[in-house]
Amino acid sequence: MIVGRKIYSKLEELRKRIYLYVKDRKRLALTLLGLLLLLMLMLSNQYLKSIFFIVILLAANLVISFVLRPLGRFYIGFELILLSTVLVSVAFGPKAGMIMGLLSAIVNYIANMRFSIYCLVEVPLYMLIGLGAYFFQSMGIVMVGLIAVIAYNLLLNIAVLLFMPTTLTVSFIWSITNIGVNYILFNLFAPTMLRLMM
């Protein structure tokens, strides 16, 4: 609880600094111009482009994790880790996908402040998905994503049911909602996002 308050006070302090920064219009205009030039440079270089998209996807994972944190362990299977891991793997290669899976999972665990025994199963599974998705890219991003989501949930449930204390109902509900949410995410966003990343 104390850690949560410290994080909240740091975020509030950051919000105030940003507000004061935005009030100064000249500084804001120069900053936006600089960011635009940096963005153009990054998108013209494939290496910088990959770093840019990895940072953006990690930030999206962080935001979603913070938003879902108040729901605790009862939230549905909504996460962006699989989407971002598969996208990075298909766009930038298996090593990048594996690293994305690792970093996204760690960001999620830190943001939710929920390190547990489950990370010993989830983190390697996300890394495995990131490694493997690249090799199925000829099937199309939506199909690769759906295969990855189903494989992840199947392997996770087998591991959880064999080695970890949980009920079948909780695991089943999380997996069904996770598959449904990712089905929607991959169908609505993945093709456009992949075109931007390539």
VEXSEDO-768648 format. One record per residue (C-alpha): residue number from 1; y negated, z negated, x negated. Coordinates in pm, 1 decimal, decimal comma. Example, Ala and Ser with C-alpha at 12.3 -4.5 7.8 and 13.67 -1.06 7.14 Angstrom:
% VEXSEDO-768648
SITE    i         v         w         u
SITE    1     450,0    -780,0   -1230,0
SITE    2     106,0    -714,0   -1367,0
This chain:
% VEXSEDO-768648
SITE    i         v         w         u
SITE    1       0,0       0,0       0,0
SITE    2    -238,7     -84,8    -285,6
SITE    3    -163,0     249,1    -452,8
SITE    4    -247,1     427,7    -126,3
SITE    5    -584,1     251,6    -107,9
SITE    6    -664,0     343,2    -468,1
SITE    7    -577,8     706,9    -402,0
SITE    8    -786,1     704,1     -83,8
SITE    9   -1087,9     554,7    -265,7
SITE   10   -1057,1     815,6    -542,1
SITE   11   -1040,2    1093,9    -282,6
SITE   12   -1342,9     951,0    -102,2
SITE   13   -1534,9     936,4    -432,0
SITE   14   -1437,9    1298,7    -501,8
SITE   15   -1552,1    1401,8    -151,6
SITE   16   -1894,1    1241,2    -214,1
SITE   17   -1930,7    1417,7    -550,2
SITE   18   -1845,0    1750,8    -392,4
SITE   19   -2097,9    1689,0    -115,3
SITE   20   -2374,8    1614,7    -367,5
SITE   21   -2275,4    1920,0    -569,3
SITE   22   -2285,8    2147,2    -263,3
SITE   23   -2633,9    2015,6    -167,4
SITE   24   -2773,9    2174,3    -485,0
SITE   25   -2776,4    2541,2    -368,6
SITE   26   -2853,6    2697,9    -707,3
SITE   27   -2567,0    2516,0    -870,4
SITE   28   -2339,5    2610,1    -580,8
SITE   29   -2439,1    2979,3    -599,3
SITE   30   -2376,1    2991,1    -976,2
SITE   31   -2043,7    2813,8    -931,9
SITE   32   -1931,1    3053,6    -659,4
SITE   33   -2035,9    3352,3    -870,2
SITE   34   -1846,3    3211,2   -1167,2
SITE   35   -1538,4    3149,9    -953,5
SITE   36   -1556,1    3503,0    -816,3
SITE   37   -1574,0    3648,3   -1169,1
SITE   38   -1287,0    3424,9   -1279,8
SITE   39   -1082,6    3531,3    -978,0
SITE   40   -1144,7    3900,1   -1056,2
SITE   41   -1039,4    3843,4   -1418,3
SITE   42    -727,9    3653,9   -1314,6
SITE   43    -619,1    3915,2   -1062,6
SITE   44    -660,3    4196,1   -1317,1
SITE   45    -420,1    4031,4   -1564,8
SITE   46     -59,3    3978,6   -1449,6
SITE   47     -10,2    3658,7   -1650,8
SITE   48    -332,4    3503,3   -1520,9
SITE   49    -249,6    3629,8   -1171,9
SITE   50      84,3    3447,8   -1179,4
SITE   51     -84,0    3125,9   -1292,3
SITE   52    -346,9    3163,6   -1018,9
SITE   53     -87,7    3202,8    -741,9
SITE   54     130,5    2922,5    -875,9
SITE   55    -169,7    2687,2    -873,3
SITE   56    -269,3    2798,3    -520,8
SITE   57      85,4    2746,6    -388,9
SITE   58     114,0    2407,6    -559,1
SITE   59    -217,5    2306,0    -401,9
SITE   60     -88,8    2417,5     -59,8
SITE   61     225,9    2207,9    -114,8
SITE   62       9,0    1910,3    -206,5
SITE   63    -209,1    1945,7     104,0
SITE   64      92,8    1977,5     336,2
SITE   65     253,5    1674,3     172,5
SITE   66     -60,9    1464,8     225,9
SITE   67     -90,1    1579,6     586,1
SITE   68     273,2    1492,6     662,6
SITE   69     277,2    1162,7     470,6
SITE   70     165,7     943,8     763,8
SITE   71     473,1    1058,8     955,9
SITE   72     696,4     899,2     694,5
SITE   73    1061,7     990,2     693,2
SITE   74    1065,1    1099,3    1054,9
SITE   75     879,6    1427,1    1015,8
SITE   76    1048,3    1751,1    1096,1
SITE   77    1165,3    1981,6     820,2
SITE   78     822,0    2130,6     754,2
SITE   79     759,2    2202,9     389,1
SITE   80     623,4    2488,1     179,5
SITE   81     847,2    2432,0    -121,2
SITE   82    1106,5    2693,3     -28,9
SITE   83     845,6    2954,9      64,2
SITE   84     647,7    2908,8    -256,6
SITE   85     959,2    2888,7    -475,5
SITE   86    1110,0    3209,4    -335,9
SITE   87     776,6    3395,2    -350,4
SITE   88     715,1    3299,9    -713,2
SITE   89    1073,1    3386,5    -811,2
SITE   90    1062,0    3730,9    -651,8
SITE   91     709,6    3807,7    -777,7
SITE   92     722,6    3663,7   -1129,4
SITE   93    1088,1    3617,2   -1223,8
SITE   94    1367,2    3359,9   -1218,4
SITE   95    1219,3    3127,6   -1481,7
SITE   96     887,7    3109,8   -1297,3
SITE   97    1076,6    3051,6    -970,2
SITE   98    1277,9    2769,7   -1122,7
SITE   99     963,6    2605,9   -1261,8
SITE  100     791,0    2648,8    -924,2
SITE  101    1081,5    2477,3    -748,2
SITE  102    1064,2    2187,9    -993,6
SITE  103     685,5    2148,9    -979,2
SITE  104     666,4    2185,6    -599,9
SITE  105     934,5    1921,9    -548,2
SITE  106     763,7    1681,9    -788,7
SITE  107     423,2    1739,7    -623,3
SITE  108     584,1    1673,0    -285,6
SITE  109     748,3    1350,8    -401,8
SITE  110     430,0    1223,7    -567,0
SITE  111     207,2    1309,8    -270,0
SITE  112     446,5    1143,1     -27,3
SITE  113     505,7     848,1    -262,0
SITE  114     875,4     866,8    -180,8
SITE  115    1080,1     882,0    -497,7
SITE  116    1437,1     811,8    -401,6
SITE  117    1796,6     897,9    -479,9
SITE  118    1749,8    1216,6    -276,1
SITE  119    1535,9    1369,8    -549,2
SITE  120    1847,3    1385,0    -767,6
SITE  121    1985,6    1640,7    -521,5
SITE  122    1672,2    1809,3    -386,7
SITE  123    1496,4    1889,9    -714,8
SITE  124    1795,0    2071,9    -871,9
SITE  125    1852,7    2258,7    -544,5
SITE  126    1493,3    2382,4    -536,7
SITE  127    1527,3    2488,8    -900,1
SITE  128    1853,0    2670,5    -821,7
SITE  129    1686,7    2852,3    -531,2
SITE  130    1399,0    2950,9    -761,6
SITE  131    1642,7    3080,8   -1020,2
SITE  132    1859,1    3273,7    -774,5
SITE  133    1605,9    3427,5    -533,8
SITE  134    1490,1    3679,7    -792,8
SITE  135    1833,4    3843,8    -808,4
SITE  136    1836,9    3918,7    -434,9
SITE  137    1486,8    4070,1    -412,7
SITE  138    1624,0    4415,0    -323,3
SITE  139    1715,5    4268,7      18,8
SITE  140    1348,6    4215,2     104,2
SITE  141    1146,2    3893,9      92,0
SITE  142    1220,0    3784,4     449,1
SITE  143    1597,4    3818,0     407,2
SITE  144    1589,1    3652,9      63,0
SITE  145    1389,0    3366,5     211,9
SITE  146    1627,5    3318,6     502,5
SITE  147    1932,1    3322,1     274,4
SITE  148    1760,4    3071,4      43,8
SITE  149    1670,0    2840,8     334,6
SITE  150    2020,2    2845,1     480,0
SITE  151    2182,4    2797,7     136,4
SITE  152    1945,2    2510,9      54,0
SITE  153    2009,4    2329,9     382,0
SITE  154    2385,6    2382,9     364,9
SITE  155    2412,0    2252,8       7,7
SITE  156    2171,3    1966,9      76,2
SITE  157    2366,9    1853,0     381,9
SITE  158    2697,8    1866,9     198,4
SITE  159    2556,4    1657,4     -87,4
SITE  160    2381,9    1412,9     144,8
SITE  161    2685,5    1361,0     364,8
SITE  162    2921,4    1318,0      69,9
SITE  163    2713,4    1101,4    -160,3
SITE  164    2418,4     947,2      20,6
SITE  165    2369,3     705,4     306,4
SITE  166    2232,2     894,8     605,1
SITE  167    2336,8     981,3     952,5
SITE  168    2456,9    1322,6    1053,2
SITE  169    2196,8    1335,5    1331,7
SITE  170    1897,1    1285,0    1099,0
SITE  171    2026,5    1539,8     852,2
SITE  172    2106,5    1791,2    1126,9
SITE  173    1765,8    1760,6    1296,4
SITE  174    1582,1    1796,6     965,0
SITE  175    1786,2    2103,9     870,3
SITE  176    1752,1    2277,7    1205,9
SITE  177    1374,5    2229,2    1208,3
SITE  178    1351,8    2328,5     841,3
SITE  179    1538,6    2652,5     904,6
SITE  180    1324,5    2726,9    1212,1
SITE  181     993,8    2652,3    1040,0
SITE  182    1087,5    2855,9     732,8
SITE  183    1206,4    3143,6     951,9
SITE  184     856,9    3156,6    1100,7
SITE  185     683,0    3114,5     762,5
SITE  186     887,1    3387,1     593,6
SITE  187     842,2    3630,7     881,3
SITE  188     469,3    3572,0     929,4
SITE  189     339,0    3513,5     577,9
SITE  190     585,6    3606,4     302,5
SITE  191     550,7    3988,8     310,1
SITE  192     169,6    3978,3     291,3
SITE  193     167,4    3703,5      31,3
SITE  194     418,2    3890,7    -185,1
SITE  195     205,3    4209,1    -171,1
SITE  196     -94,7    4006,2    -292,7
SITE  197     109,6    3850,9    -571,7
SITE  198     254,0    4178,0    -704,0
